[in-house]
Amino acid sequence: MFDSVFSIGSMLSFAITISVGAIISIRALKINATINNKSHTVNGVGNTFINNEYNEVMKDAQNEFKYLRAFIAVVIILALPSFSGEVNYFLYSFSFVATLFSLIGVVFIMVTRGAIKRVWDLFYIVATLVNSVFAYYTARNVVRFLSTFDGYYERLLNALLIVPNALKDIRNLPYYMRYVNEQISGLLIVVGFVLVFTSLIYMTFAYVKQRSFSGAIAFSVSNSFICLIGYLLASNVVWAYFSQDYEYLSYVFEPIKFISSYFFNFGGVVP
């Protein structure tokens, strides 16, 4: 799927990815620019700055991004049967530019709203980078599954419908259950893919809401954790574990090891 990176189709998909990301970014930044000239009261609590009036003004925009997350999830689920390759390539492409969009947005917010007020937004850039790594490997790991996705929802429905009859047919029960488990495993891949996709989008534009220091940390960590769970599910680690495919499991955990070692080395924990 990713062999011909410089093909016309790939370049077009990448251009679409950039365009969609730019449109969302412009929308978020335009809202912030519009309210920038309004007066806001900032309440300081130690080193934590909270601006309730800012969040009140931005409430509609923040709700838009919440709805956008749900909307994207529905679109992905509906689009996968016919456009699995395109959807996956969008995730693959966006994994390269998400951190840049986050950086641009955070810098703009810090310039327009004040660096001291929004300094905690810098955590979003780091978290977006982490999510981008998970998204990149997710897009690579689901290629094989998505290549056979056509008709999957029908197979999943059939698997659920045959369970009652399978329980009655003891002789063929192992065969039935294997089929059911395969389809459920596929469902976990879809759920994981959606979690990674939506987590990356939501993290990239996390700056639409002003949070305290603890709030920014909690949001970044929780969102990245959801993305991690999505990555593991999308990479089919559940099936690999029960199949005792430890070589593949080792491969799946490589990005996690890389991210962990990078931050530990950066902090001087690992010599």
C-alpha positions in Angstrom: 0.0 0.0 0.0 2.8 2.4 0.9 5.3 1.1 -1.7 4.6 3.9 -4.3 4.8 6.9 -2.0 5.4 9.3 -4.8 2.6 8.0 -7.1 0.0 10.5 -8.3 -2.7 9.0 -6.1 -0.5 9.1 -3.1 0.4 12.7 -3.7 -3.2 13.6 -4.2 -4.2 11.8 -0.9 -1.4 13.7 0.9 -2.6 17.0 -0.6 -6.1 16.2 0.6 -4.8 15.4 4.1 -2.9 18.7 4.2 -6.0 20.6 3.0 -8.3 19.0 5.6 -5.8 19.7 8.4 -5.4 23.3 7.3 -9.1 23.9 7.1 -9.6 22.6 10.7 -6.6 24.6 11.9 -7.8 27.8 10.2 -11.2 27.3 11.8 -9.7 26.9 15.2 -7.3 29.8 14.9 -9.9 32.1 13.4 -12.1 31.7 16.4 -9.3 32.5 18.7 -8.3 35.5 16.7 -11.9 36.8 16.8 -12.2 36.7 20.6 -8.6 38.0 21.1 -9.7 41.6 21.3 -12.3 40.9 23.9 -11.6 41.5 27.6 -11.0 38.4 29.7 -10.4 38.0 33.4 -7.6 35.7 34.3 -7.5 34.2 37.8 -4.1 33.0 39.0 -3.7 30.2 41.5 0.0 29.9 42.2 1.6 28.9 38.9 -1.7 27.8 37.4 -3.7 30.1 35.2 -7.3 29.5 34.6 -9.5 31.6 32.3 -13.1 30.6 32.7 -14.4 33.5 30.6 -12.1 32.4 27.7 -13.5 28.8 27.8 -17.0 30.2 28.1 -16.5 32.2 24.9 -14.9 29.2 23.2 -17.5 26.8 24.4 -19.3 26.5 21.0 -15.9 25.9 19.2 -14.9 23.3 21.8 -18.3 21.5 21.4 -17.7 21.5 17.6 -14.4 19.6 18.1 -16.2 17.1 20.4 -18.8 16.6 17.7 -16.1 16.4 15.1 -14.5 13.5 16.9 -17.8 11.6 17.0 -18.5 12.5 13.4 -15.0 11.3 12.2 -15.6 8.0 14.1 -18.9 7.4 12.3 -17.4 8.4 8.9 -14.5 6.0 9.3 -16.8 3.1 10.2 -19.0 3.8 7.2 -16.2 4.5 4.8 -14.0 1.5 5.6 -15.9 -1.1 3.4 -15.5 1.0 0.2 -12.5 3.3 1.0 -10.4 1.4 3.5 -7.2 2.2 1.6 -7.9 5.9 1.3 -8.9 6.2 5.0 -5.8 4.4 6.1 -3.6 6.6 3.9 -5.2 9.7 5.3 -4.1 8.5 8.8 -0.7 7.6 7.5 -0.3 11.0 5.9 -1.7 12.9 8.8 0.8 11.2 11.2 3.6 13.2 9.4 1.9 16.6 9.7 -0.2 16.5 12.9 2.7 17.7 15.1 3.3 20.6 12.7 -0.4 21.7 12.9 -0.2 21.4 16.6 2.9 23.5 16.8 1.5 26.2 14.6 -1.7 26.3 16.6 0.0 26.4 20.0 2.5 29.1 18.9 -0.3 31.2 17.5 -2.3 30.9 20.7 0.7 31.7 22.8 1.4 34.8 20.7 -2.2 36.1 20.7 -3.3 35.1 24.1 0.0 35.5 26.0 2.8 32.9 26.5 2.4 32.8 30.2 -1.3 32.2 30.0 -0.9 29.3 27.5 2.5 27.9 28.3 1.0 24.6 29.3 -0.2 24.1 25.7 3.4 23.0 24.9 2.5 19.6 26.4 0.0 19.2 23.5 2.8 19.3 20.9 4.7 16.5 22.7 1.5 14.4 23.1 0.6 14.9 19.4 4.1 13.7 18.4 3.6 10.6 20.5 0.2 10.0 19.0 1.7 10.5 15.5 4.1 7.7 16.1 1.3 5.3 17.1 -0.8 6.5 14.1 2.1 5.9 11.7 2.6 2.3 12.9 -1.1 1.7 13.1 -1.5 2.6 9.4 1.3 0.1 8.6 0.0 -2.7 10.7 -3.6 -2.7 9.6 -2.8 -2.8 5.8 -3.2 -6.6 5.7 -6.5 -6.6 7.5 -7.9 -3.7 5.5 -7.0 -5.5 2.3 -9.6 -8.1 3.1 -12.1 -5.7 4.7 -14.7 -6.0 1.9 -17.7 -7.8 3.3 -16.4 -7.7 6.8 -19.5 -6.3 8.4 -21.6 -9.0 6.8 -19.2 -11.7 8.1 -19.3 -10.1 11.6 -23.1 -10.2 11.6 -23.1 -13.8 10.4 -20.7 -14.7 13.1 -23.0 -13.3 15.8 -26.0 -15.0 14.3 -24.5 -18.4 14.2 -23.5 -18.4 17.9 -26.8 -19.9 19.1 -26.7 -22.7 16.6 -23.0 -23.3 17.1 -23.6 -24.0 20.8 -26.0 -26.8 19.8 -23.5 -28.3 17.4 -20.9 -29.6 19.8 -18.9 -31.5 17.1 -18.3 -28.4 15.0 -18.2 -26.0 17.9 -14.4 -25.4 17.7 -14.7 -24.5 14.0 -17.6 -22.1 14.7 -15.9 -20.4 17.6 -12.7 -19.9 15.7 -14.7 -18.2 13.0 -16.5 -16.0 15.6 -13.2 -15.2 17.3 -11.7 -14.1 14.0 -14.6 -11.7 13.3 -14.5 -10.3 16.8 -10.7 -9.9 16.5 -11.5 -7.8 13.3 -14.0 -5.7 15.3 -11.3 -4.9 17.8 -9.0 -3.8 15.0 -11.7 -1.5 13.7 -12.3 0.0 17.2 -8.6 0.5 17.7 -8.2 2.1 14.3 -11.0 4.6 15.1 -9.5 5.3 18.5 -6.1 6.1 17.0 -7.6 8.3 14.3 -9.8 10.3 16.6 -7.2 10.6 19.3 -4.7 12.0 16.9 -7.2 14.6 15.5 -8.4 15.6 19.0 -4.9 15.9 20.3 -3.7 18.0 17.4 -6.3 20.6 18.1 -6.3 20.4 21.9 -5.3 24.1 22.1 -8.9 25.2 21.4 -9.5 24.8 25.2 -7.5 26.6 27.8 -6.5 24.3 30.7 -4.6 24.6 33.9 -1.2 22.9 34.3 -2.7 19.8 35.8 -5.5 19.9 33.2 -3.1 20.0 30.3 -1.1 17.1 31.7 -4.1 15.0 32.4 -5.6 15.6 29.0 -2.3 14.9 27.2 -1.7 11.7 29.1 -5.2 10.3 28.9 -5.5 11.1 25.2 -2.2 9.4 24.5 -3.1 6.4 26.6 -6.3 6.0 24.6 -4.3 6.3 21.4 -1.9 3.6 22.8 -4.8 1.3 23.5 -6.1 1.9 20.0 -2.7 1.2 18.5 -2.5 -2.2 20.3 -6.0 -3.2 19.3 -5.6 -2.1 15.7 -2.3 -4.0 15.6 -4.2 -7.2 16.6 -2.2 -7.9 19.7 -5.1 -9.8 21.3 -5.1 -12.4 18.5 -1.3 -12.5 18.4 -1.1 -13.1 22.1 -3.6 -16.0 22.1 -1.8 -17.3 18.9 1.5 -17.1 20.8 3.0 -15.1 18.0 5.6 -13.5 20.2 7.8 -12.3 17.4 4.9 -10.1 16.1 4.2 -8.9 19.6 7.8 -7.9 20.0 7.5 -5.9 16.8 4.3 -4.2 17.9 5.9 -3.1 21.2 8.9 -1.6 19.4 7.4 1.9 19.1 6.4 1.9 22.7 10.0 0.9 23.7 11.3 3.6 21.4 9.1 6.4 22.9 9.8 5.2 26.5 13.6 5.0 26.0 13.6 8.5 24.3 11.8 10.2 27.2 13.8 8.3 29.8 17.1 9.1 28.1 16.0 12.7 27.7 15.4 12.9 31.4 18.7 11.3 32.2 17.1 8.2 33.8 18.8 5.7 31.5 22.5 6.0 31.3 
